[in-house]
Amino acid sequence: QVRLQASGPGLVKPSQTLSLTCAVSGGSITTNYYYCSWIRQPPGKGLESIGYTAYSGSTYYSPSLKSRTSISRDTSKNQYTLQLSSVTPADTTVYYCARARIVPSTSYWGKGTRVPFSS
C-alpha cells in the first residue's frame, strides 16, 4: 500500500523559507512514469499545483511560483522536499504531496499539512 506523509518544521515567519518533506512508502519515487507533486489549497479556493519531480529526476514548477520554488528528492530515503522562499501570509495554507501517473491513471495523496504562520 502506497502512503505519503508530509512533514515540516512548524511555524514559518515572513520572508523565511517554507520547507516540507514528503516521505513515500510502498512505492519508489523513481518508478517509471510517476510524478511526485506538491499541491496547495488556499482558503476558499481550489487546488493549486506548485510543481513536481518526475521519475527521471526532472522538475517542473508552476509559473506563478517558479521564482520562489525548489523541489528536490532523496532517492536513498524515498522522499522529496519542497522549499518555498520569501513566504508571506498568503502562503499559509494546506499543502499536499501526491504521487501519480497518467497511464494507467493512478494517484496517491498524503494528508494535508497546514503550515502555520508566525508574525
Residue frames as qw, qx, qy, qz and C-alpha x, y, z in Angstrom:
[[0.000, 0.888, 0.459, 0.000, 0.00, 0.00, 0.00],
 [0.419, 0.396, -0.011, 0.817, 1.42, 3.35, -1.05],
 [0.341, -0.837, -0.373, 0.209, 1.48, 6.01, 1.60],
 [0.371, 0.534, -0.055, 0.758, 2.70, 9.59, 1.59],
 [0.491, -0.734, -0.369, 0.290, 3.47, 11.53, 4.75],
 [0.298, 0.722, -0.041, 0.623, 4.36, 15.21, 4.68],
 [0.604, -0.626, -0.293, 0.396, 6.24, 16.85, 7.48],
 [0.301, 0.748, -0.027, 0.591, 7.65, 20.26, 8.20],
 [0.407, 0.141, -0.514, 0.742, 9.40, 22.31, 10.83],
 [0.188, -0.621, -0.619, 0.442, 6.35, 24.09, 12.19],
 [0.069, 0.896, 0.234, -0.371, 5.97, 27.85, 12.28],
 [0.571, 0.321, 0.287, 0.699, 7.14, 29.94, 9.36],
 [0.139, -0.712, -0.182, 0.664, 7.91, 33.65, 9.63],
 [0.475, 0.861, 0.101, -0.150, 7.57, 36.29, 6.89],
 [0.313, 0.827, -0.456, -0.105, 10.37, 36.24, 4.32],
 [0.463, -0.419, 0.781, -0.004, 11.61, 32.86, 5.55],
 [0.419, 0.247, -0.762, -0.428, 11.73, 29.67, 3.53],
 [0.825, -0.100, 0.287, -0.476, 9.00, 27.11, 3.98],
 [0.240, 0.393, -0.876, -0.145, 10.31, 23.56, 3.79],
 [0.835, -0.059, 0.301, -0.457, 8.19, 20.41, 3.62],
 [0.061, 0.362, -0.910, -0.193, 9.32, 16.84, 3.08],
 [0.855, 0.055, -0.015, -0.516, 7.14, 14.04, 1.76],
 [0.236, -0.356, 0.904, -0.006, 8.17, 10.53, 2.74],
 [0.759, 0.196, -0.312, -0.537, 6.84, 7.83, 0.42],
 [0.360, -0.255, 0.888, -0.131, 6.38, 4.20, 1.39],
 [0.680, 0.315, 0.630, -0.203, 5.06, 1.26, -0.58],
 [0.673, 0.658, 0.272, 0.201, 6.38, 2.57, -3.89],
 [0.587, -0.228, 0.130, 0.766, 9.56, 4.12, -5.22],
 [0.153, 0.831, 0.096, -0.526, 9.70, 7.75, -6.28],
 [0.014, -0.523, 0.629, 0.574, 11.81, 6.63, -9.25],
 [0.529, 0.281, 0.800, 0.022, 9.27, 4.16, -10.62],
 [0.180, 0.098, 0.565, 0.799, 8.75, 4.85, -14.32],
 [0.117, -0.478, -0.545, -0.679, 6.15, 7.40, -15.28],
 [0.401, -0.724, -0.529, 0.191, 5.30, 8.51, -11.74],
 [0.170, 0.595, -0.059, 0.783, 5.34, 12.19, -10.81],
 [0.457, -0.471, -0.579, 0.484, 5.72, 13.36, -7.22],
 [0.055, 0.652, 0.256, 0.711, 3.92, 16.62, -6.76],
 [0.146, -0.305, -0.524, 0.782, 3.24, 19.38, -4.31],
 [0.135, -0.581, -0.539, -0.595, -0.20, 20.97, -4.31],
 [0.084, -0.171, -0.552, 0.812, -1.81, 23.50, -2.01],
 [0.112, -0.649, -0.672, -0.338, -5.29, 24.79, -1.36],
 [0.041, 0.175, -0.235, 0.955, -5.71, 28.39, -0.28],
 [0.173, 0.358, 0.725, -0.563, -8.72, 29.09, 1.94],
 [0.461, 0.617, 0.335, -0.543, -11.91, 29.23, -0.09],
 [0.408, 0.645, -0.451, -0.462, -10.14, 28.35, -3.31],
 [0.970, 0.196, -0.084, -0.121, -9.43, 25.30, -5.40],
 [0.850, -0.285, 0.240, 0.372, -6.33, 23.19, -5.56],
 [0.264, 0.917, -0.274, -0.120, -3.20, 24.93, -6.83],
 [0.941, 0.130, -0.046, 0.309, -0.34, 23.00, -8.36],
 [0.321, -0.870, 0.280, 0.248, 3.10, 24.03, -7.10],
 [0.365, 0.659, -0.628, -0.196, 5.28, 21.65, -9.08],
 [0.979, -0.118, 0.126, -0.110, 6.68, 18.16, -9.28],
 [0.118, -0.594, 0.768, 0.207, 9.75, 15.99, -9.52],
 [0.844, 0.271, -0.254, -0.386, 9.43, 13.28, -12.13],
 [0.970, -0.166, 0.167, 0.063, 10.61, 9.67, -12.01],
 [0.750, 0.481, -0.054, 0.451, 13.53, 10.76, -14.19],
 [0.536, -0.371, -0.204, 0.730, 14.58, 13.43, -11.75],
 [0.135, 0.368, 0.265, 0.881, 13.41, 16.33, -13.87],
 [0.056, -0.480, -0.588, 0.649, 11.35, 19.05, -12.23],
 [0.024, 0.561, 0.478, 0.676, 8.53, 21.37, -13.16],
 [0.121, -0.352, -0.494, 0.786, 7.32, 24.47, -11.35],
 [0.172, 0.813, 0.557, 0.003, 4.12, 26.41, -11.71],
 [0.394, 0.521, 0.103, 0.750, 4.94, 29.69, -13.48],
 [0.300, -0.834, -0.116, -0.448, 3.26, 31.72, -10.75],
 [0.711, -0.685, 0.159, -0.009, 5.55, 30.25, -8.08],
 [0.886, 0.325, -0.116, 0.310, 8.61, 29.30, -10.10],
 [0.268, 0.726, -0.324, 0.545, 10.84, 32.11, -8.88],
 [0.401, -0.592, 0.465, -0.521, 10.35, 31.02, -5.25],
 [0.938, -0.122, 0.173, -0.276, 10.11, 27.24, -5.57],
 [0.247, 0.521, -0.815, -0.053, 12.56, 24.39, -5.44],
 [0.931, -0.143, 0.138, -0.305, 11.68, 20.70, -5.36],
 [0.197, 0.568, -0.799, 0.020, 14.40, 18.17, -4.68],
 [0.937, -0.154, -0.148, -0.275, 14.48, 14.47, -3.91],
 [0.210, -0.559, 0.791, -0.137, 16.49, 11.96, -1.93],
 [0.781, 0.133, -0.494, -0.358, 16.17, 8.59, -3.62],
 [0.366, 0.183, -0.844, 0.347, 18.04, 6.82, -0.82],
 [0.152, 0.116, 0.672, -0.715, 15.30, 7.87, 1.60],
 [0.021, 0.452, 0.815, 0.362, 12.50, 7.72, -0.96],
 [0.083, -0.781, -0.458, 0.417, 11.37, 11.23, -0.17],
 [0.365, 0.476, 0.260, 0.757, 11.13, 14.62, -1.81],
 [0.295, -0.532, -0.370, 0.703, 11.23, 18.14, -0.47],
 [0.179, 0.824, 0.357, 0.401, 9.52, 21.42, -1.25],
 [0.384, -0.381, -0.202, 0.817, 11.20, 24.71, -0.49],
 [0.136, 0.816, 0.422, 0.371, 9.23, 27.91, -0.96],
 [0.460, -0.076, -0.220, 0.857, 11.19, 31.07, -0.27],
 [0.032, -0.086, 0.019, -0.996, 10.17, 34.56, 0.81],
 [0.165, -0.493, -0.851, -0.072, 6.89, 33.42, 2.29],
 [0.219, -0.228, 0.074, -0.946, 4.04, 35.78, 3.02],
 [0.473, 0.070, 0.636, -0.605, 0.74, 35.21, 4.86],
 [0.724, 0.361, -0.179, -0.560, -0.75, 34.18, 1.52],
 [0.498, 0.345, -0.794, -0.052, 1.44, 31.08, 1.60],
 [0.239, -0.132, 0.808, -0.523, -0.09, 29.93, 4.87],
 [0.765, 0.103, -0.154, -0.617, -2.42, 27.21, 3.74],
 [0.859, -0.143, 0.481, -0.107, -2.81, 23.45, 3.48],
 [0.259, 0.613, -0.673, -0.322, -0.14, 21.65, 1.48],
 [0.938, 0.043, 0.288, -0.187, -0.48, 18.20, -0.06],
 [0.042, -0.495, 0.789, 0.363, 2.06, 15.82, -1.54],
 [0.854, 0.285, 0.260, -0.349, 0.90, 13.37, -4.17],
 [0.242, -0.348, 0.816, 0.393, 2.35, 10.63, -6.36],
 [0.689, 0.484, 0.357, -0.404, 0.63, 9.93, -9.62],
 [0.262, -0.147, 0.732, 0.612, 0.92, 8.61, -13.14],
 [0.460, 0.305, -0.137, -0.823, -1.24, 9.27, -16.18],
 [0.822, 0.199, -0.356, -0.397, -1.46, 5.89, -17.86],
 [0.289, -0.612, -0.685, -0.270, -2.99, 3.99, -16.27],
 [0.186, -0.694, 0.066, -0.692, -4.48, 6.75, -14.17],
 [0.728, -0.368, -0.506, 0.279, -3.25, 6.25, -10.62],
 [0.050, 0.681, -0.235, 0.691, -2.79, 8.69, -7.77],
 [0.643, -0.416, -0.547, 0.337, -1.88, 8.59, -4.14],
 [0.044, -0.782, 0.039, -0.620, -2.24, 11.56, -1.79],
 [0.380, -0.060, -0.656, 0.650, -0.86, 12.37, 1.57],
 [0.213, -0.791, -0.545, 0.178, -2.94, 14.06, 4.22],
 [0.193, 0.845, 0.060, 0.496, -2.91, 17.81, 4.05],
 [0.601, -0.289, -0.327, 0.669, -0.36, 19.63, 6.15],
 [0.015, -0.958, -0.213, -0.189, -1.22, 23.09, 7.36],
 [0.590, 0.151, -0.218, 0.763, 1.78, 25.39, 7.67],
 [0.275, -0.867, -0.364, 0.203, 1.23, 27.90, 10.49],
 [0.394, 0.636, -0.003, 0.663, 2.50, 31.42, 10.07],
 [0.523, -0.602, -0.336, 0.501, 4.20, 33.36, 12.80],
 [0.216, 0.899, 0.093, 0.369, 4.30, 37.13, 12.68]]
